[in-house]
């Protein structure tokens, strides 16, 4: 499940990064930031649904 959620987080973060530009932040750092946020949100969602790793 972790590998699958990581690829989902990466895909969602890439789409979000394409839509949102944070001024004065490089694209690489934006991507890492969005991946982190998406991964946290997915973990919270999975925890609230009681989906085990």
Secondary structure as the mmCIF struct_conf table of DSSP 4:
data_model
#
loop_
_struct_conf.conf_type_id
_struct_conf.id
_struct_conf.beg_label_comp_id
_struct_conf.beg_label_asym_id
_struct_conf.beg_label_seq_id
_struct_conf.end_label_comp_id
_struct_conf.end_label_asym_id
_struct_conf.end_label_seq_id
HELX_RH_AL_P HELX_RH_AL_P1 UNK A 2 UNK A 19
TURN_TY1_P TURN_TY1_P1 UNK A 23 UNK A 24
BEND BEND1 UNK A 25 UNK A 25
HELX_RH_AL_P HELX_RH_AL_P2 UNK A 27 UNK A 48
TURN_TY1_P TURN_TY1_P2 UNK A 49 UNK A 50
#
